[in-house]
Amino acid sequence: KDHFYLDELKEISKVIPLVIFNTGDISPPVNLNNTIQIRTFLHPGENSKWKILIPYPTKRRIFKLRDWRPVPKVGFMGQIPKFSLGSLISSPFPSIRHPIKSSVYLSRVLAISKLKKIDAKIESDIVVRDSFSAFHKNSNLEKHTTEFQQQLNECDYILCPRGFGNTSIRFYESISAGRTPILIDTNGGLPELSQENSWDKHILRLNLGEDWSKQILRDWESLSPGDCYVKRYIVTGK
């Protein structure tokens, strides 16, 4: 049945271009010519040609303005998956060339380890869950959701490592709350913004190999003059 379906699509694509929504956590390869894919992320090392990135669908979070203060606060609340083949490599693009960027386990373990070692001039709030909290079968879903919203209210930066797909739900949740997401750069791509705008005005991109304390404090100090901090929160929250 699947082969018949693919054969039909191949024939159609010879006549007109196809738009394919390929937005799951796995986002398997589409081996069809004359197609445009709608995606929420790219895999590490994947070519972006003929792919349009859109935001990951998430629930909006409550926006609460904070005042700039000398010591920034960075938060993370989420799961580190158990060590397994599935968490160690991504599917369907396990990449020898990108072993860390392709791994939800390694990227999260290393990112949280870096966050625990940041400078004393930066406050951190790290809560590691045993499982993914957003499942409806989670008996503590309401409690965990409230705790996450409280962390968003009380932090200036939110650590946003990749999930099993090379994107992060919390990245867009942090933006909707007006917070600055710390995006761990795993080549997942982001939706295109207008020419006069730039993601780097609203987020902080960090690599696992660089000095996080230096980068966070540099960004924080850049927000101290006048209403720079307030402007980022208001524009990001939109």
N, C-alpha and C positions, 0 to 999 in steps of 0.2 A: 504493500500500500504506500509506504514512504517513497519507494523508488518511482512509482507511478506519479505521485504528487510532484516529485522533483523533476521528472521528465516533462510534466506539464508546465512547470515554472520555467524550465529552460527554453521551451518552445515559445512561451509568451515573451520572455526577455529578449528574444530575437527581433521582436516587433516593437515593443515598448519597454522603457526602463521600469524596473520594479523598485518600490520603496519597501524595505524590510525592517520591521521593528525587532531588533535583536538585543533586548535590554535585560535579560536575566543575569544572575550572578556569574554564570558560566560563559554566556555569550559565545557559543561555538562558531567556528569559521563558516562563512557562507561562500561556497564555491560555485557561484553563479556570475556570469558576465552581465554587464549592463544593469547593475543594481546600485542603489544607495542605501546604506544601513543607518538606522537611527539607533544610537547607542548611549549608554550612561557612562561608559569608560572604555579605555583601550587596555589591552594586555601589555606588559612590559616588552618593548621591542617591536610591537605591532605597528604596521604602517597605517597612517590615518587617512589615506586616500579613499575617497568615496564614502566617508563615514561622517555623520553629523552627531555631535555630542549634545545631549540634553541633561538637565538636572535630574538627579535621582529623586523619585517621588517620595516625599516625607511629609509628616504632619508639621505644621507651623508650631513654633515654640513661643512662649510668652516673652515679649520684649520688655526689658527693664534697664533703664539707663543707670550707669555707674559713673562716679567721679574719678578723675585721674588722681592717683596717689603715688608716693615714692616707690612703693614695692608692688610690682605686678603679681597677679596670682594666676597660675596655670593649673588646669584641671584635666583629669581623665577618669571616666567611669565606664567600665565595660569589661568585656571578656577577653582573656587570652585562651584560645582554643587548646585543647589537649594535643600533645605532640603525636602526630600521625602522618602517614603518607599524604593524606588529603589536605592537612594543614601546612605541610612542608612545601608542597609544590602546587601551583595553580593548574587548573584544567580549563580549556584543553591546550594551553600553551605553556607547559612546564619548560623552563628555559635554563639551560646550563650557563648561558651568558649573563643571566640576571637571577642568580639563586636567591638573593635576599628580597629583591623587589617582587619576585614571583611567589613569595611565601607569606601567608597571613600570619603564621606562627612566628617566624623569625623577625618580620617587620615589627610586630607588636611587642615581642620580648625585648628587642633591642631599643625600640622607641621608649618604652616604659623604664628600661634601665637607664637610658640617657636622662629621662625626666627626673629620676630619683637622685641624680648626681648634679643637678644644676646648682648654680651659685646660691649662697645664702641670701643674696640680695633679691632673690625670686622666691615667692611662696608657692608651694605646690599642694595639690589635693588629689591623691591617687586612690581610687577605689577599684579593685579588680574583682570581677564577678566570676563565678564558676561556670556560668552558662549565659547564652544570649537572652537578655531580659525581655526583649520585645515579643517573644512568643506568647500567644493568647493563653496557652496552657500553663504559663508561669503563674503560680498561686500568689506570688508577690509582685505581680505586674504593676498594680496601682502604686504600691510603696516605692518600687524601683523607679517608676516614671516620675513620681514626686521628688525623689532624691536627685534624679538627674536634672530636673528643672531647677531645683534649688542650687545645684552646682553651677548651672548656667548663669543663674542670678548673681552668684558670688565670685565668679572668675572673670578674668579679662581675656585669657587665652584658653582655648580648648584643644587638646591634642587629638588629632584626627588621622590615625593610621588606617591603612586599607583593611577591608574585610575579605571574605572569601572571593568576592569580586574585587577588582582593582579600583575600588571607590569606597566612600565612607558615608553612611547615612548621617552620622553626627556632623560631618562637614557642613551639610545644608541645614541641619537643625541649629548648629552654632551660628550660622549666618542669619537665620531667621530670628534668632534671639539677640542679634546685634553684636555678638562676640567675635573675636578674631580667631579663626581656625588656624591651628598649626598643621599645615598639610605636609605629611611625610612624602617626599617626592619619589613616587614609584612609577612615573611615566604613565599615569592613568588618564591624563588629559582632562581638560575642563571645557564646558560649553563656551562658545565664542561670545565675547562682549562687544559692545559698540566701539568704534575707533577711538573715541575720546575717553574711553574707560579702560581699566586694566584690573585684572584679578589681584595683582600685587599691591594695589592700593588698599585692599580690604582683607588680605590674608597674609600669613607668614609661611613661606615655603622653607623647609629645613631638610637637609640630607643627614643620613645617619652617621656620616663620617666627619661632620663639622662641629664646631664649638657652639652648642645650643645657648649657653648662658650669654655669650658675647652677642649672638644674633638677636636673642629675645630682648636683652637690655638695650641694644642699639635701636631696635624698633620701638621699644617703650619710650625711650628718651625722645624719639622723633615725634611722639604724640603729646609731649608735655607742653609745648608752647600754645598759648591761647586756647582756642576751642578745637584743636586738631583731634584730640581724643574723642570729643563728643561728635564731631563730624563723621569720624570713621564709624562709630556705633550707629548713628542715625542712617547713614547711607548704606552700611552693610545690612542693617535690619530691614531695609526696604527690599 
